Amino acid sequence: MQSDAEQAKQHPLFAILAPNVNNNGQLAPGAVVGIAAKQNMTKIDSLLSLRRVREVLPNDVIFRWSVKAVDEKEQYYQLYALKVTNRDGSPALGGDVVTDANADFAQERMSRAEQVVSMTMNAEGAKAWARLTKENIGKSVAIVLDDLVYSAPTVQVEITGGQSQITGDFTIQEAKDLANVLKSGKMAASVLIVQEDVVGPSLGQEAINAGVISFIIALVVLMIYMCAVYGLLPGMIVNGALLLNIFFTLGILASFRAVLTLPGIAGMVLTLGMAVDANVLIYERTKEELRAGKQLARALADGYSNAFSAIFDANITTMIAGIVLFVFGTGPIKGFAWTLLIGIAVSFLTAVFLTRLVYELLLSKDKIKDLTFTTGLSKNFLVSPNFDFLGRRKIGYLIPLVIILLGGVSMATVGLNAGIDFTGGRNYVIRFDQDVRTNELLSSLDGQLDGSVSVITIGTANQVRVSTNYKIEDTNPSVDEEINAKLYEGLKEYLPSGTTLQQFTDQYVQSSQKVGPSMADDIKNSAVMAVIIAMFCMALYILARFRDWGFSVGVFISVLVTTLCIVAFYTLFWKILPFSMEVDQTFIAAILTMIGYSINDTVVVFDRIRETIKDYPKRDRFQVINDALNSTLSRTFNTTLSTFVVVFCIFLLGGTTIRSFTFAIMLGVLIGTYSTLFVATPIAYEIQKRRLEKKGVAFEPATAKR
């Protein structure tokens, strides 16, 4: 008789997996093949993915774990054997056919109610479901989401009409969660993994801490800035609105059960920086009214009234960017876009309405009389600027043109540091116990991994990211284990003596990411399409609002210049700067955000031009546009600086995972502001000038020509 140790050595799988057998010792009917302890699940997956094991198993069988434990202590889970019906590994019926799902009660025998999930399918799904159930009467059909089996009921009869129920001994909360997931739609859970992220708890917790810290510091800096520029009371009223903004945004996110990811935190902090713009615009207009000799109450009323159209247009254009991000983005980009959209809507409410209510309350109680919305620091700053923007427009055109040309040369010779989002491949973030040199690690891995391999430092000198496209087109699950083994062999000399492969995978590999080549192409195409659609949508909105195609052309060229300049900086400096400057999905999110931000700034200037032309239709247009640029210069400076400071806080403290993202936004803030002053507005002027000159109107004073 064999000992337990000998049996475990001879049958390692069944030493940790208890087979699902009946009283006769034979495998019980159904999809469940065994039960195992939670700590053994990973090891069982590894054993089942071994090549020699796969060779003796049917090609159309895959194994998946139950989502719910079979015991109250949540220590044991069931392992299901599932048959793949389609050659490409896709499920027989995808979640995109589900049109509605709800948690409900079903009456069982003995009057005991159990939780079920009722779902409704569309016509196509109902037909496929009827065929599927008819062909599998007496067999189990598994409901699989995120590679976990929620339920595997036995089909009793053919189910027609598209109405059915999922049973699985759910709690009330589990049934609600499953219904919410099903209602989100389009969730065909293909067996082929096109993108996969695994984040270790250490890296995840550090990212969360970095995000929260950067959020708090950025908020404090922003509050101090507002008080320093506009005074204690006006500053604190804005700060109160910002706190309400955070409260409402988090409340809305919570009501939708949204997960606040690190890009989501970045979106919230960026929203705060951009939300200040509305208050800055109101305060700057109020200061103008006070300098014109109006009383405080009248000046505040006119300040809010005159700023409203610019705030409205600026928010709409930024929301267009957010909507495009949400529609075309995936994963973290959707989270960023969702947070941005909610934040913009909430900021409009708090800045335009709630702060005004506070001032009206204070005025009614005669609590404020001598507010000037200035401090010793800002009292005489940009009060009456007289910079000749249009006169120097040719120089203004030349600077971004040179940057774009240099970027084009660099693109042709050096190229961009394209992330695996756009190329396909695997990323592994690995942390060592000591500082390491990337060139030495690369030499060690060259002999292990064929194809493209790169190693860069991430954050600290003891942490690197290894990128490779080794066997990226091979969908065999064993490839991941093979790469882990090759990484281990190549980096073994940099690990403590005696470190095993399992220890290396569990302790030193902080995160991994995989993007298949087909998904990379889809992401790349979607990203380019998103940028193009956003630019055209915003140009069309400007045309609809200002009824002047010169403004639309100016906006379009301005955002194009902003985009190309950011890309140029990334191709020129990605090998020089000491942090990763990858072009990936988050980079595209930054580009689209900055397109919205740039137009936000431009709309304010265009709105002032429209207002001045309406009040003084016969005034010289050259002077009108120059005056509009100068009169909004204080607002432009304060908004740019406050937004830049906020994003700079995230750049320094937000962690390495979003450093490239925030760097692109910082570039966008500066370049977008420049483009408003020296590209968008001058181009709009050039077009208007030529149109009116054809009518015989002298459009530009001779002394102003350059």
LOMARKE-240624 format. One line per field, with one value per residue (C-alpha): residue in one letter; x, z, y negated. Coordinates in Angstrom, 1 decimal, m for minus. Layout:
N
res <- c(a_...)
xx <- c(X_...)
zz <- c(Z_...)
yy <- c(Y_...)
//
This chain:
706
res <- c(m_q_s_d_a_e_q_a_k_q_h_p_l_f_a_i_l_a_p_n_v_n_n_n_g_q_l_a_p_g_a_v_v_g_i_a_a_k_q_n_m_t_k_i_d_s_l_l_s_l_r_r_v_r_e_v_l_p_n_d_v_i_f_r_w_s_v_k_a_v_d_e_k_e_q_y_y_q_l_y_a_l_k_v_t_n_r_d_g_s_p_a_l_g_g_d_v_v_t_d_a_n_a_d_f_a_q_e_r_m_s_r_a_e_q_v_v_s_m_t_m_n_a_e_g_a_k_a_w_a_r_l_t_k_e_n_i_g_k_s_v_a_i_v_l_d_d_l_v_y_s_a_p_t_v_q_v_e_i_t_g_g_q_s_q_i_t_g_d_f_t_i_q_e_a_k_d_l_a_n_v_l_k_s_g_k_m_a_a_s_v_l_i_v_q_e_d_v_v_g_p_s_l_g_q_e_a_i_n_a_g_v_i_s_f_i_i_a_l_v_v_l_m_i_y_m_c_a_v_y_g_l_l_p_g_m_i_v_n_g_a_l_l_l_n_i_f_f_t_l_g_i_l_a_s_f_r_a_v_l_t_l_p_g_i_a_g_m_v_l_t_l_g_m_a_v_d_a_n_v_l_i_y_e_r_t_k_e_e_l_r_a_g_k_q_l_a_r_a_l_a_d_g_y_s_n_a_f_s_a_i_f_d_a_n_i_t_t_m_i_a_g_i_v_l_f_v_f_g_t_g_p_i_k_g_f_a_w_t_l_l_i_g_i_a_v_s_f_l_t_a_v_f_l_t_r_l_v_y_e_l_l_l_s_k_d_k_i_k_d_l_t_f_t_t_g_l_s_k_n_f_l_v_s_p_n_f_d_f_l_g_r_r_k_i_g_y_l_i_p_l_v_i_i_l_l_g_g_v_s_m_a_t_v_g_l_n_a_g_i_d_f_t_g_g_r_n_y_v_i_r_f_d_q_d_v_r_t_n_e_l_l_s_s_l_d_g_q_l_d_g_s_v_s_v_i_t_i_g_t_a_n_q_v_r_v_s_t_n_y_k_i_e_d_t_n_p_s_v_d_e_e_i_n_a_k_l_y_e_g_l_k_e_y_l_p_s_g_t_t_l_q_q_f_t_d_q_y_v_q_s_s_q_k_v_g_p_s_m_a_d_d_i_k_n_s_a_v_m_a_v_i_i_a_m_f_c_m_a_l_y_i_l_a_r_f_r_d_w_g_f_s_v_g_v_f_i_s_v_l_v_t_t_l_c_i_v_a_f_y_t_l_f_w_k_i_l_p_f_s_m_e_v_d_q_t_f_i_a_a_i_l_t_m_i_g_y_s_i_n_d_t_v_v_v_f_d_r_i_r_e_t_i_k_d_y_p_k_r_d_r_f_q_v_i_n_d_a_l_n_s_t_l_s_r_t_f_n_t_t_l_s_t_f_v_v_v_f_c_i_f_l_l_g_g_t_t_i_r_s_f_t_f_a_i_m_l_g_v_l_i_g_t_y_s_t_l_f_v_a_t_p_i_a_y_e_i_q_k_r_r_l_e_k_k_g_v_a_f_e_p_a_t_a_k_r)
xx <- c(0.0_1.4_2.0_0.3_3.7_4.1_0.6_1.1_4.2_2.6_m0.7_0.1_m3.2_m5.5_m3.4_m4.8_m8.0_m10.8_m12.6_m16.4_m17.3_m20.5_m21.0_m19.6_m16.4_m17.1_m17.1_m20.5_m22.5_m22.4_m19.8_m18.0_m14.9_m13.6_m13.2_m10.0_m8.9_m8.4_m4.6_m4.3_m6.2_m3.2_m1.1_m4.0_m4.2_m0.5_m0.7_m3.6_m1.8_1.3_1.9_1.9_m1.4_m3.0_m1.9_m4.0_m7.1_m9.6_m8.8_m12.3_m12.2_m11.3_m11.4_m12.9_m13.4_m16.7_m17.2_m18.6_m17.1_m19.0_m18.4_m19.3_m15.6_m15.0_m12.0_m13.1_m14.2_m15.5_m13.6_m15.7_m14.8_m16.4_m16.7_m15.8_m18.2_m16.6_m13.2_m12.1_m12.8_m15.8_m18.8_m21.8_m23.8_m22.4_m23.6_m24.3_m27.7_m29.0_m31.2_m32.3_m31.5_m33.0_m32.5_m35.7_m37.2_m38.3_m40.4_m39.0_m40.6_m41.5_m42.3_m38.6_m37.7_m34.4_m32.6_m32.4_m31.4_m34.1_m32.8_m34.4_m32.7_m33.1_m34.6_m31.3_m30.3_m33.7_m33.4_m29.9_m30.8_m33.7_m31.5_m28.8_m31.2_m32.9_m29.6_m28.4_m31.5_m30.2_m26.8_m25.4_m25.0_m22.5_m23.0_m19.5_m18.4_m14.8_m13.7_m15.7_m18.7_m21.7_m24.0_m24.2_m27.9_m29.0_m31.3_m34.7_m36.6_m36.1_m36.4_m38.1_m39.1_m35.8_m37.0_m35.0_m33.5_m30.1_m30.0_m27.0_m27.8_m27.1_m27.4_m29.5_m26.3_m24.7_m27.9_m28.0_m24.3_m24.8_m27.8_m25.9_m23.1_m25.5_m27.3_m24.1_m24.3_m21.7_m19.8_m19.0_m16.4_m14.1_m11.6_m8.9_m7.3_m6.7_m5.8_m5.0_m3.7_m2.4_m1.4_0.3_m1.0_2.2_2.1_m1.6_m1.5_1.3_m0.6_m3.7_m1.6_0.2_m3.1_m4.8_m1.8_m1.5_m5.2_m5.1_m2.0_m3.3_m6.5_m4.7_m2.4_m5.4_m7.3_m4.2_m3.8_m7.4_m7.1_m3.8_m5.1_m8.7_m8.7_m9.7_m13.5_m13.8_m11.2_m12.9_m16.3_m14.6_m12.9_m16.3_m17.6_m14.6_m15.3_m19.0_m17.8_m15.8_m18.7_m21.2_m18.8_m18.0_m21.7_m22.7_m19.9_m21.0_m24.6_m23.6_m21.3_m18.3_m14.8_m12.5_m9.3_m6.0_m6.9_m10.3_m8.5_m6.5_m9.7_m11.1_m8.1_m7.9_m11.6_m10.9_m8.2_m10.5_m13.5_m11.6_m11.8_m15.5_m14.9_m11.8_m13.8_m16.6_m14.2_m12.3_m15.5_m16.6_m13.3_m13.8_m17.3_m15.9_m13.1_m15.9_m17.4_m20.3_m21.5_m20.6_m24.0_m24.4_m20.8_m21.4_m24.6_m23.1_m20.0_m22.0_m24.2_m21.4_m19.4_m22.2_m22.0_m18.3_m18.6_m21.4_m19.5_m16.2_m17.9_m19.7_m16.5_m14.7_m17.7_m17.4_m13.9_m15.1_m17.9_m15.5_m13.2_m16.0_m17.3_m13.9_m11.9_m11.5_m10.7_m9.0_m9.8_m13.5_m13.0_m11.2_m13.8_m16.7_m15.2_m14.3_m17.9_m19.5_m17.0_m17.6_m21.4_m21.0_m18.5_m20.9_m23.6_m21.4_m19.5_m22.4_m25.3_m24.2_m21.5_m23.9_m26.5_m23.8_m23.0_m26.7_m27.2_m24.2_m25.4_m28.9_m27.5_m25.1_m22.2_m19.9_m19.3_m15.7_m14.8_m12.3_m11.5_m7.8_m4.9_m1.6_m0.2_m2.7_m3.9_m1.9_m1.2_m2.2_m4.7_m4.3_m2.1_m1.4_0.4_0.2_m0.7_m1.9_1.0_3.4_1.4_4.0_6.5_3.7_3.2_6.9_7.6_5.1_6.0_9.7_8.7_6.5_9.2_11.8_9.3_8.7_12.4_12.6_9.6_11.2_14.5_13.8_10.1_7.8_8.0_4.9_3.4_2.1_m1.4_m0.4_2.1_0.9_3.0_3.5_4.7_6.2_7.0_9.7_11.1_14.4_15.9_18.7_19.3_19.9_21.1_18.7_21.5_22.7_19.2_18.6_21.8_20.7_17.2_18.4_19.4_16.0_13.4_13.3_12.0_11.7_12.7_13.1_13.9_13.3_13.4_10.0_9.9_12.9_16.3_15.4_12.2_12.0_9.5_10.3_8.4_8.4_6.4_7.7_5.0_2.3_0.3_0.3_m2.9_m1.8_m2.2_1.2_3.0_2.6_4.2_7.0_7.7_7.7_10.2_12.4_12.3_13.3_16.2_17.4_17.2_18.1_21.5_19.9_17.7_18.6_20.2_17.7_14.8_12.3_10.3_7.1_8.7_9.9_6.4_4.6_7.0_9.2_6.8_4.6_2.3_1.9_m0.1_m0.9_m2.3_m2.9_m1.9_m5.4_m6.5_m3.4_m4.6_m8.1_m6.9_m4.6_m7.4_m9.9_m7.4_m6.7_m10.4_m11.2_m8.8_m10.1_m13.8_m13.2_m11.5_m14.3_m17.1_m15.6_m15.0_m18.6_m19.8_m17.8_m19.3_m22.8_m22.3_m20.3_m21.7_m18.3_m16.3_m13.1_m13.5_m14.0_m10.9_m8.9_m10.0_m9.3_m5.8_m5.1_m6.0_m4.1_m1.0_m1.4_m1.7_1.2_3.4_2.7_3.6_6.7_7.9_7.3_9.3_12.1_12.6_11.4_15.0_16.3_13.9_14.2_10.7_8.7_7.1_5.0_2.4_m0.5_m4.2_m3.6_m1.5_m4.5_m6.7_m4.4_m4.4_m8.2_m8.4_m6.0_m8.0_m11.0_m8.9_m7.4_m10.8_m12.0_m9.4_m10.1_m13.9_m13.4_m11.5_m13.9_m16.8_m15.2_m14.6_m18.3_m19.5_m17.3_m18.3_m22.0_m21.6_m19.3_m19.9_m18.0_m14.9_m11.7_m11.5_m7.8_m8.1_m11.2_m9.4_m6.2_m8.3_m10.2_m6.9_m5.5_m8.7_m8.9_m5.1_m5.5_m8.1_m5.9_m2.9_m4.7_m6.5_m3.4_m1.3_m3.9_m4.5_m0.7_0.0_m2.7_m1.4_2.2_1.3_m0.1_3.0_5.3_3.3_0.8_3.1_4.9_1.7_0.3_3.5_3.5_m0.2_0.2_3.3_1.3_m1.4_1.2_2.5_m1.0_m1.9_1.1_0.9_m2.9_m2.7_0.0_m2.1_m5.1_m3.1_m0.9_m2.6_m6.4_m7.2_m4.8_m5.9_m9.6_m8.5_m6.7_m9.8_m12.1_m9.6_m9.5_m13.2_m13.9_m11.1_m12.8_m15.8_m13.5_m13.4_m10.1_m9.5_m6.1_m4.4_m1.2_0.8_m0.2_1.1_4.1)
zz <- c(0.0_m1.0_1.5_1.1_0.0_m2.7_m3.9_m4.1_m6.0_m8.5_m8.8_m7.9_m9.3_m7.3_m4.2_m4.1_m6.1_m4.7_m7.6_m7.8_m7.5_m6.6_m4.1_m6.5_m6.8_m10.4_m11.6_m10.9_m13.9_m14.5_m15.2_m11.8_m11.9_m8.4_m5.4_m4.1_m1.3_m2.3_m1.7_m4.2_m7.1_m8.7_m8.5_m10.1_m12.9_m13.5_m13.6_m16.0_m18.4_m18.7_m22.2_m21.3_m19.5_m22.4_m24.8_m23.1_m22.6_m25.4_m27.3_m26.8_m23.0_m20.7_m16.9_m14.9_m11.1_m9.4_m8.4_m5.0_m2.4_m1.4_2.3_4.7_5.5_1.7_1.7_m1.0_m4.6_m7.4_m10.7_m13.8_m17.1_m20.0_m23.6_m26.1_m29.0_m31.4_m33.1_m32.0_m28.4_m28.1_m26.1_m27.6_m26.6_m25.6_m23.1_m25.7_m26.5_m22.9_m23.0_m19.3_m16.1_m12.6_m9.3_m8.2_m5.9_m7.1_m5.0_m4.4_m2.7_1.0_0.3_0.5_m1.6_m3.4_m5.2_m9.0_m11.8_m14.5_m17.9_m21.2_m24.5_m27.9_m30.9_m32.1_m28.6_m28.0_m31.2_m30.4_m26.7_m27.8_m30.1_m27.5_m24.8_m27.2_m28.1_m24.5_m22.7_m19.7_m19.9_m18.0_m19.5_m17.7_m17.1_m17.2_m16.5_m16.2_m16.5_m13.4_m13.3_m11.7_m12.3_m14.3_m14.3_m16.0_m19.0_m18.4_m21.5_m24.5_m23.5_m26.0_m26.0_m24.6_m21.0_m18.6_m15.1_m13.6_m10.4_m8.2_m4.5_m4.6_m1.7_m2.4_m3.0_m5.3_m7.4_m7.7_m8.6_m11.3_m12.7_m12.9_m14.8_m17.2_m17.8_m18.9_m22.1_m24.8_m22.5_m24.7_m22.6_m25.2_m24.1_m26.1_m23.9_m25.9_m22.9_m19.4_m16.4_m13.2_m10.4_m7.3_m3.9_m3.2_m6.5_m6.2_m2.7_m3.6_m6.6_m4.4_m1.8_m4.4_m6.0_m2.8_m1.6_m4.9_m4.8_m1.3_m2.0_m5.3_m3.6_m0.8_m3.3_m5.4_m2.3_m1.2_m4.7_m5.0_m1.6_m2.6_m5.9_m5.0_m1.3_1.7_1.4_m2.4_m2.2_0.5_m1.3_m4.3_m2.1_m0.6_m4.1_m4.9_m1.8_m2.8_m6.3_m4.8_m2.6_m5.4_m7.9_m5.4_m4.6_m8.2_m8.8_m5.8_m6.9_m10.2_m8.3_m10.3_m9.3_m8.7_m10.4_m10.5_m13.9_m12.3_m9.5_m12.1_m13.9_m10.7_m9.9_m13.4_m13.2_m10.1_m11.9_m14.8_m12.5_m11.1_m14.6_m14.2_m10.9_m12.3_m15.3_m13.0_m10.7_m13.5_m15.1_m11.7_m11.3_m14.6_m13.6_m10.3_m12.1_m14.3_m11.1_m10.4_m6.9_m5.6_m6.0_m9.6_m10.4_m9.1_m11.0_m14.3_m13.7_m13.4_m16.3_m18.7_m17.9_m18.3_m22.1_m22.1_m19.2_m20.9_m24.3_m22.6_m20.6_m23.6_m25.7_m22.9_m22.5_m26.2_m25.5_m22.5_m24.6_m27.4_m24.7_m23.2_m26.5_m28.0_m24.9_m23.0_m19.5_m17.5_m20.2_m19.7_m16.0_m16.6_m19.1_m16.8_m13.9_m16.1_m17.5_m14.0_m12.6_m15.4_m14.9_m11.2_m11.5_m13.7_m11.0_m8.1_m9.8_m11.6_m9.2_m5.7_m5.3_m6.6_m3.9_m1.3_m2.5_m2.7_0.9_2.1_0.2_1.6_5.1_4.4_5.3_2.5_1.3_0.3_m1.7_m4.5_m5.5_m5.4_m2.9_m2.6_m4.8_m7.6_m7.3_m10.2_m12.1_m15.8_m15.0_m18.4_m20.6_m24.1_m25.9_m29.7_m30.2_m33.8_m34.8_m33.8_m35.2_m37.8_m35.0_m33.2_m36.1_m36.5_m33.1_m33.2_m36.8_m35.9_m33.1_m35.4_m38.1_m35.6_m34.3_m37.9_m38.4_m35.1_m35.9_m39.2_m37.5_m33.9_m33.8_m30.8_m27.7_m28.6_m25.7_m26.0_m26.4_m29.9_m30.7_m28.9_m26.3_m22.6_m19.8_m16.5_m13.7_m11.6_m8.3_m7.0_m3.5_m4.7_m7.4_m10.9_m14.3_m17.2_m19.8_m17.7_m17.3_m21.1_m21.8_m19.5_m21.1_m24.7_m24.7_m23.2_m25.1_m28.9_m30.6_m29.3_m25.6_m23.7_m20.1_m18.5_m15.0_m13.4_m10.4_m8.4_m9.4_m8.1_m10.2_m13.9_m16.6_m19.1_m22.4_m24.9_m27.9_m27.5_m28.8_m28.5_m31.3_m29.4_m27.4_m25.5_m21.8_m21.2_m22.9_m19.8_m17.7_m20.2_m20.2_m16.4_m16.4_m19.0_m17.0_m13.9_m15.6_m17.1_m13.9_m11.4_m10.7_m9.5_m7.0_m3.6_m3.6_m3.3_m4.8_m6.5_m9.6_m7.5_m5.2_m8.1_m9.6_m6.4_m4.7_m7.4_m10.4_m9.3_m12.2_m15.7_m18.8_m22.0_m25.2_m28.3_m31.8_m33.0_m30.0_m30.5_m34.0_m32.7_m30.0_m32.4_m34.9_m32.3_m30.8_m34.1_m34.9_m31.5_m32.0_m35.5_m34.4_m31.4_m33.4_m36.0_m33.4_m31.6_m34.8_m35.7_m32.3_m32.6_m36.0_m34.7_m31.7_m33.4_m36.9_m38.4_m40.1_m39.5_m35.7_m36.6_m38.8_m36.1_m33.5_m35.8_m36.7_m33.0_m31.6_m34.5_m33.6_m29.9_m30.7_m33.1_m30.7_m27.8_m30.1_m31.3_m27.7_m27.0_m30.0_m29.3_m25.6_m24.8_m24.8_m22.7_m19.9_m16.8_m16.9_m19.3_m22.2_m23.7_m26.4_m25.3_m24.4_m21.5_m23.8_m26.2_m23.3_m22.4_m26.0_m26.1_m22.7_m23.9_m27.1_m24.8_m22.5_m25.4_m26.9_m23.4_m23.4_m27.0_m26.5_m23.7_m26.1_m29.0_m26.7_m25.7_m29.4_m30.2_m27.3_m28.3_m31.9_m30.9_m28.7_m31.1_m34.7_m36.3_m34.2_m36.0_m36.0_m35.4_m32.3_m31.2_m31.3_m29.7_m26.9_m26.4_m26.0_m23.6_m21.5_m21.0_m20.3_m16.6_m16.7_m19.1_m16.8_m13.6_m15.2_m16.9_m13.7_m11.4_m13.8_m14.3_m10.6_m10.0_m12.7_m11.6_m8.1_m9.7_m11.9_m8.9_m6.4_m8.4_m9.0_m12.1_m13.6_m14.7_m15.0_m18.8_m18.8_m16.6_m18.5_m21.7_m19.9_m18.6_m22.1_m23.3_m20.8_m21.9_m25.6_m25.6_m24.0_m26.5_m29.4_m28.2_m28.1_m31.2_m33.4_m33.1_m32.7_m35.3_m37.8_m37.2_m37.7_m41.0_m42.4_m41.3_m42.6_m46.1_m46.3_m45.4_m47.6_m50.6_m49.8_m49.8_m46.0_m44.6_m42.0_m40.5_m39.7_m41.7_m38.5_m37.1_m40.0_m39.4)
yy <- c(0.0_m3.4_m6.2_m9.6_m11.1_m8.4_m8.9_m12.7_m12.2_m9.8_m11.7_m15.3_m16.7_m14.4_m15.0_m18.5_m18.1_m15.9_m14.4_m14.7_m11.0_m9.2_m6.4_m3.8_m5.8_m6.9_m10.5_m12.0_m13.3_m17.1_m19.7_m19.7_m17.6_m18.3_m20.5_m22.1_m24.4_m28.0_m28.0_m25.1_m26.7_m28.4_m25.2_m23.1_m25.7_m25.3_m21.5_m21.6_m24.0_m21.7_m20.6_m16.9_m17.3_m19.2_m16.5_m13.9_m16.1_m16.9_m20.0_m21.4_m21.3_m24.1_m24.4_m27.2_m27.7_m28.5_m32.1_m31.1_m28.8_m25.6_m26.1_m28.9_m29.7_m30.2_m27.8_m25.3_m25.9_m23.7_m23.1_m22.9_m21.2_m23.2_m22.3_m25.0_m24.9_m27.5_m27.1_m30.6_m29.8_m32.2_m31.1_m29.6_m32.7_m36.0_m38.5_m41.1_m39.4_m40.2_m43.2_m43.2_m41.4_m41.6_m39.9_m38.1_m35.5_m32.0_m29.8_m26.3_m23.4_m23.6_m27.3_m28.3_m31.3_m31.4_m34.2_m34.0_m36.3_m36.7_m37.8_m38.8_m38.4_m40.1_m38.2_m36.9_m35.7_m34.1_m32.1_m30.9_m30.2_m28.0_m26.0_m25.7_m24.5_m22.1_m20.5_m20.1_m18.8_m16.7_m18.4_m21.4_m24.9_m27.1_m30.8_m32.2_m35.8_m36.9_m33.3_m32.3_m30.0_m31.6_m28.8_m25.5_m24.4_m21.3_m22.0_m20.4_m21.6_m23.8_m27.5_m29.7_m33.4_m34.7_m34.7_m32.5_m32.4_m31.8_m29.8_m29.3_m29.6_m33.3_m35.7_m38.9_m41.0_m38.4_m38.2_m42.0_m42.2_m39.5_m41.3_m44.6_m42.9_m41.3_m44.6_m46.3_m44.3_m43.4_m41.0_m38.1_m36.4_m34.9_m32.3_m34.1_m36.6_m39.8_m42.0_m41.0_m42.9_m41.4_m43.9_m42.7_m44.0_m46.0_m47.9_m48.4_m49.8_m52.1_m53.4_m54.1_m55.9_m58.0_m58.9_m59.9_m61.9_m63.7_m64.5_m66.0_m68.0_m69.3_m70.3_m72.2_m74.0_m75.0_m76.4_m78.4_m79.8_m81.0_m82.8_m84.3_m85.7_m86.8_m87.3_m85.1_m85.3_m84.9_m82.2_m80.3_m80.5_m78.9_m76.3_m75.4_m74.9_m72.6_m70.5_m70.2_m69.3_m66.4_m65.3_m65.3_m63.6_m60.8_m60.5_m60.1_m57.6_m55.6_m55.6_m54.0_m51.6_m52.9_m51.9_m54.9_m53.8_m55.8_m57.4_m58.2_m60.0_m61.9_m62.8_m64.1_m66.2_m67.5_m68.4_m70.4_m72.4_m73.0_m73.8_m76.7_m78.3_m79.1_m80.9_m82.7_m83.9_m85.1_m86.9_m88.5_m89.8_m91.1_m92.9_m94.6_m95.8_m97.1_m99.1_m100.5_m102.1_m99.8_m98.9_m95.4_m93.9_m95.1_m94.1_m90.6_m90.2_m91.5_m89.3_m86.1_m87.2_m88.1_m85.1_m82.6_m82.1_m81.5_m79.1_m77.2_m76.9_m75.9_m73.2_m71.8_m71.6_m69.8_m67.4_m66.6_m65.4_m63.4_m61.7_m60.8_m59.3_m57.3_m56.0_m55.0_m54.3_m51.1_m50.1_m52.9_m55.5_m55.0_m55.5_m58.7_m59.9_m59.0_m60.9_m63.9_m64.1_m63.9_m66.4_m69.0_m68.8_m69.1_m72.0_m73.9_m73.6_m74.6_m77.4_m79.1_m78.6_m77.6_m80.3_m82.9_m81.9_m82.4_m85.9_m86.8_m85.6_m87.6_m90.7_m90.4_m90.4_m93.2_m91.0_m92.2_m95.7_m96.3_m93.1_m93.9_m90.3_m91.3_m91.0_m92.7_m89.9_m90.4_m94.0_m95.4_m92.2_m92.3_m95.2_m96.9_m94.8_m96.0_m93.2_m93.3_m89.6_m90.0_m92.2_m89.4_m86.6_m85.5_m84.9_m83.1_m80.8_m80.0_m78.6_m75.6_m75.1_m74.6_m72.2_m70.1_m70.0_m68.8_m66.3_m65.0_m64.5_m62.7_m60.6_m59.4_m58.6_m57.7_m57.1_m57.0_m54.8_m52.9_m50.9_m47.4_m48.9_m49.8_m47.0_m43.9_m42.2_m41.6_m43.9_m42.7_m45.1_m43.4_m44.7_m43.6_m43.8_m46.0_m48.6_m47.1_m48.3_m48.0_m47.3_m44.3_m42.9_m43.3_m41.3_m38.6_m38.3_m38.5_m34.9_m33.8_m35.7_m35.9_m38.9_m42.4_m42.9_m46.2_m47.0_m50.4_m51.7_m52.3_m54.7_m53.6_m52.1_m48.6_m48.4_m47.8_m47.0_m44.2_m44.4_m41.6_m40.4_m36.9_m34.4_m37.1_m35.4_m32.1_m31.7_m28.6_m29.2_m27.5_m30.4_m32.6_m29.9_m29.6_m33.3_m33.4_m30.6_m32.3_m35.6_m33.6_m32.0_m35.2_m37.2_m34.5_m36.0_m39.2_m37.4_m36.1_m32.7_m29.9_m31.9_m29.6_m30.2_m30.4_m32.9_m35.0_m35.0_m35.8_m38.2_m39.9_m40.2_m43.2_m43.3_m41.9_m43.0_m41.3_m42.7_m40.5_m41.8_m42.1_m44.1_m46.3_m47.2_m47.8_m50.1_m52.0_m52.5_m53.6_m56.0_m57.8_m57.8_m59.3_m62.2_m63.0_m62.8_m65.0_m67.7_m67.7_m67.7_m70.6_m72.6_m72.0_m73.1_m76.3_m76.9_m76.4_m78.7_m81.6_m81.3_m82.2_m79.5_m81.5_m80.7_m77.0_m76.9_m78.6_m76.1_m73.1_m74.3_m75.2_m71.8_m70.1_m72.2_m71.4_m67.7_m67.6_m69.6_m67.1_m64.2_m66.0_m66.5_m62.8_m61.7_m64.2_m63.5_m59.9_m58.7_m61.6_m62.2_m59.9_m58.5_m56.4_m58.4_m55.7_m56.3_m54.2_m54.5_m56.9_m59.1_m59.3_m60.2_m63.0_m64.3_m64.3_m66.0_m68.7_m69.2_m70.0_m72.2_m74.1_m74.9_m75.8_m78.6_m79.6_m79.8_m82.4_m84.7_m84.1_m84.8_m88.2_m89.0_m88.2_m90.3_m93.3_m93.2_m93.0_m96.1_m98.0_m96.7_m99.5_m99.4_m98.4_m94.5_m94.4_m96.4_m94.5_m91.1_m92.4_m94.0_m90.7_m88.8_m91.4_m91.7_m88.0_m87.6_m87.7_m84.9_m83.0_m83.3_m82.3_m79.3_m78.1_m78.4_m76.8_m73.9_m73.4_m73.4_m70.8_m68.5_m69.1_m67.8_m64.6_m64.4_m64.5_m62.5_m60.4_m57.5_m56.1_m54.5_m57.9_m60.0_m59.9_m60.7_m63.8_m64.9_m65.0_m67.0_m69.5_m70.0_m70.4_m73.1_m75.2_m74.5_m74.8_m78.3_m79.3_m78.1_m80.1_m83.3_m82.9_m80.3_m80.0_m83.7_m85.0_m82.5_m83.4_m87.1_m86.3_m84.6_m87.4_m90.0_m88.5_m88.1_m91.7_m93.0_m91.4_m93.6_m96.7_m97.1_m98.3_m95.7_m96.3_m99.6_m100.2_m100.8_m97.4_m95.3_m93.1)
//
